[in-house]
């Protein structure tokens, strides 16, 4: 049987989603807890590989087991799992899915948000990136529109990653003021490592007048990570939505 887990996590204490030597990860923490409760060693596959310190408000993972759970047992398992896990991880629910539904490869789109503030955030500083200049929101949105469509995003990708292609299809990219924050929302069929934080850093350079729209086009065309802006801190980045074909559920 294959089961999906719907969860959220605060990435601050973790070295990302993926298991790695000598470091705490969300995947490792989940596998240990679920394995203890189910009495077997389980491999949990996530819908993505968030980096160290990145958060997820909407995340899916799957695991396979010979055990068959009914609805009441899955609710009880969810309850016990939440009691066992640290406060930074919340399990919304666990449910059976078809055997060919894959948490990562069956996802059709993902949405991320990056939070920026032009002023102090005494209660939100751990989840917001502070900038010390006024930003031109309109110009930043004009720049964001240049990212829409299918492009090679090598200029915004971490180097030496194991991907077959750096082409992504961005369907939404927009800055919006929400209270005291500027929130950048971007949606695509797939993302490269460090892509959102590098894009956000480059668009902020546009907003502060350091990079022109012509410069941005040259950065995209160059396929050179060194030409783009600084990668912003992970603490302000959230995975906010993962989409699947509705019929799959």
C-alpha positions as CSV (number, residue, x, y, z in Angstrom):
1,X,0.0,0.0,0.0
2,X,1.1,3.5,-0.7
3,X,0.2,6.4,1.6
4,X,0.6,10.1,1.3
5,X,1.4,12.4,4.2
6,X,0.3,16.0,4.2
7,X,2.4,18.1,6.4
8,X,4.0,21.4,7.2
9,X,7.3,22.3,8.9
10,X,9.4,25.1,10.3
11,X,12.8,24.5,8.7
12,X,14.8,26.6,11.1
13,X,16.3,23.7,13.2
14,X,16.8,21.4,10.2
15,X,19.4,21.0,7.5
16,X,16.8,20.8,4.8
17,X,14.4,18.0,3.9
18,X,16.8,15.4,2.7
19,X,18.7,12.9,4.9
20,X,22.4,13.8,5.1
21,X,25.3,12.6,7.3
22,X,25.7,14.1,10.7
23,X,22.9,16.6,10.4
24,X,19.2,16.7,11.4
25,X,16.8,16.7,8.5
26,X,13.0,16.6,8.2
27,X,13.1,13.4,6.3
28,X,15.2,11.6,8.9
29,X,13.1,12.9,11.7
30,X,9.9,11.6,10.0
31,X,11.3,8.3,9.1
32,X,12.5,7.6,12.7
33,X,9.1,8.6,14.2
34,X,7.0,6.8,11.7
35,X,9.2,3.7,11.8
36,X,8.8,3.5,15.6
37,X,5.1,3.8,15.4
38,X,4.6,1.3,12.6
39,X,7.2,-1.2,13.8
40,X,9.2,-1.3,10.6
41,X,11.9,0.6,8.7
42,X,10.2,3.0,6.2
43,X,11.5,5.1,3.4
44,X,9.7,8.4,3.1
45,X,9.9,10.3,-0.3
46,X,9.2,14.0,-0.2
47,X,7.7,16.2,-2.9
48,X,10.8,18.4,-3.0
49,X,14.2,19.0,-1.4
50,X,14.0,22.2,0.6
51,X,17.4,23.7,1.6
52,X,18.6,24.3,5.1
53,X,16.3,26.7,6.9
54,X,13.6,26.8,4.3
55,X,10.0,26.3,5.5
56,X,7.0,24.4,4.1
57,X,3.4,25.3,4.7
58,X,2.2,22.7,2.2
59,X,4.2,19.6,1.7
60,X,3.5,16.0,0.7
61,X,5.5,12.8,1.1
62,X,4.7,9.2,0.4
63,X,5.7,5.8,1.9
64,X,5.0,2.2,1.1
65,X,4.1,-0.5,3.6
66,X,2.5,-4.0,3.5
67,X,0.3,-2.8,6.4
68,X,-3.3,-1.8,5.5
69,X,-4.8,1.0,7.6
70,X,-8.4,2.0,7.7
71,X,-9.6,5.6,8.1
72,X,-9.8,5.4,11.9
73,X,-6.3,3.9,12.1
74,X,-4.9,6.6,9.9
75,X,-6.4,9.3,12.1
76,X,-4.9,7.6,15.2
77,X,-1.5,7.2,13.5
78,X,-1.6,11.0,12.6
79,X,-2.4,11.8,16.2
80,X,0.4,9.7,17.6
81,X,2.8,11.0,15.0
82,X,2.1,14.6,16.0
83,X,2.6,13.7,19.6
84,X,5.9,12.0,18.8
85,X,7.4,14.7,16.5
86,X,9.0,18.0,17.5
87,X,6.8,21.1,17.5
88,X,8.4,22.3,14.2
89,X,6.6,19.5,12.2
90,X,2.8,19.2,11.9
91,X,1.1,16.3,10.1
92,X,-2.3,17.3,8.7
93,X,-3.2,13.8,7.7
94,X,-2.3,10.5,6.1
95,X,-4.3,8.9,3.3
96,X,-4.0,6.0,0.8
97,X,-3.2,6.7,-2.9
98,X,-2.7,4.7,-6.0
99,X,0.6,2.8,-6.1
100,X,1.8,4.9,-9.1
101,X,1.2,8.3,-7.5
102,X,4.6,9.7,-6.6
103,X,5.0,12.6,-4.1
104,X,7.8,14.3,-6.2
105,X,7.3,13.2,-9.8
106,X,3.5,13.4,-9.9
107,X,3.4,17.0,-8.7
108,X,2.4,19.3,-11.5
109,X,3.3,22.7,-9.9
110,X,4.8,24.2,-6.9
111,X,4.5,27.7,-5.4
112,X,7.0,29.5,-3.2
113,X,6.8,32.8,-1.3
114,X,9.7,35.0,-0.2
115,X,9.0,37.6,2.6
116,X,10.9,41.0,2.6
117,X,10.5,44.0,4.8
118,X,11.8,47.6,4.4
119,X,11.5,48.1,8.2
120,X,12.2,46.3,11.4
121,X,10.0,43.3,12.2
122,X,10.5,42.6,15.9
123,X,8.0,39.7,15.9
124,X,8.7,38.4,12.4
125,X,12.5,38.8,12.1
126,X,13.1,35.1,12.1
127,X,10.9,34.7,8.9
128,X,11.5,37.9,7.0
129,X,14.5,39.3,5.2
130,X,15.2,43.0,6.0
131,X,16.3,45.4,3.3
132,X,17.6,48.9,4.2
133,X,16.4,50.8,1.1
134,X,13.0,51.7,-0.3
135,X,12.1,49.3,-3.2
136,X,10.4,50.1,-6.4
137,X,7.6,47.5,-6.3
138,X,6.2,48.4,-9.8
139,X,9.6,48.0,-11.4
140,X,10.2,44.7,-9.6
141,X,6.9,43.4,-11.0
142,X,7.8,44.5,-14.5
143,X,11.0,42.5,-14.0
144,X,9.2,39.5,-12.6
145,X,7.0,39.4,-15.8
146,X,10.2,38.8,-17.8
147,X,10.6,35.4,-16.0
148,X,7.2,34.1,-17.1
149,X,7.2,31.2,-19.6
150,X,9.7,28.5,-20.3
151,X,13.3,29.6,-19.9
152,X,16.7,28.2,-19.0
153,X,17.2,29.3,-15.4
154,X,20.9,28.3,-15.1
155,X,21.7,31.9,-14.0
156,X,19.6,31.4,-10.9
157,X,20.7,27.8,-10.0
158,X,23.2,26.5,-7.6
159,X,26.2,25.2,-9.5
160,X,27.0,21.5,-10.0
161,X,23.5,20.1,-9.4
162,X,22.4,16.7,-10.8
163,X,19.6,17.8,-13.0
164,X,18.9,16.7,-16.6
165,X,17.8,20.2,-17.6
166,X,17.6,23.7,-16.1
167,X,14.6,24.6,-18.1
168,X,11.5,25.5,-16.0
169,X,8.1,26.9,-16.9
170,X,7.2,29.8,-14.6
171,X,3.4,30.5,-14.7
172,X,3.2,33.2,-12.0
173,X,5.7,35.7,-10.5
174,X,4.5,38.8,-8.6
175,X,5.4,41.1,-5.7
176,X,2.6,42.2,-3.4
177,X,2.5,44.3,-0.2
178,X,0.9,42.5,2.6
179,X,0.9,44.6,5.8
180,X,4.4,45.7,6.4
181,X,5.9,43.1,4.1
182,X,6.6,42.7,0.4
183,X,5.9,39.1,-0.5
184,X,7.2,37.6,-3.7
185,X,5.1,34.7,-5.0
186,X,6.4,32.4,-7.8
187,X,4.8,29.3,-9.3
188,X,6.4,26.9,-11.8
189,X,6.3,23.3,-12.9
190,X,9.7,22.7,-11.3
191,X,12.4,24.6,-9.5
192,X,16.2,24.4,-9.4
193,X,18.3,24.4,-6.2
194,X,18.5,27.9,-4.8
195,X,16.4,29.3,-7.7
196,X,13.8,31.3,-5.8
197,X,16.3,32.9,-3.4
198,X,18.6,33.9,-6.3
199,X,15.6,35.3,-8.3
200,X,14.4,37.3,-5.3
201,X,17.8,38.7,-4.7
202,X,18.1,39.8,-8.4
203,X,14.7,41.4,-8.4
204,X,15.5,43.3,-5.3
205,X,18.6,44.6,-7.1
206,X,16.2,45.8,-9.8
207,X,14.0,47.4,-7.1
208,X,16.8,49.3,-5.5
209,X,18.1,50.6,-8.9
210,X,21.3,48.5,-9.0
211,X,20.1,46.3,-11.9
212,X,18.2,47.5,-15.0
213,X,15.6,45.6,-17.0
214,X,18.1,45.3,-19.8
215,X,20.6,43.9,-17.3
216,X,18.1,41.3,-16.2
217,X,17.6,40.1,-19.7
218,X,21.3,39.8,-20.1
219,X,21.5,37.8,-16.9
220,X,18.8,35.4,-18.0
221,X,20.5,34.9,-21.4
222,X,24.0,34.5,-20.0
223,X,23.2,31.2,-18.2
224,X,25.9,32.3,-15.7
225,X,25.1,32.1,-12.0
226,X,27.9,34.7,-11.3
227,X,25.9,37.3,-13.3
228,X,22.8,37.2,-11.1
229,X,22.2,38.8,-7.7
230,X,22.9,37.4,-4.3
231,X,21.0,34.4,-3.0
232,X,18.9,35.7,-0.1
233,X,18.7,34.1,3.4
234,X,16.7,30.8,3.6
235,X,14.7,31.9,6.7
236,X,12.2,34.0,4.6
237,X,11.4,31.4,2.0
238,X,8.2,29.2,2.3
239,X,6.9,26.4,0.0
240,X,3.2,27.3,0.1
241,X,1.5,25.0,-2.3
242,X,2.1,21.7,-4.1
243,X,-0.3,20.7,-6.8
244,X,-1.3,17.3,-8.3
245,X,-3.8,16.2,-10.9
246,X,-7.1,16.2,-9.0
247,X,-8.1,12.8,-10.3
248,X,-5.0,11.3,-8.6
249,X,-6.6,11.8,-5.2
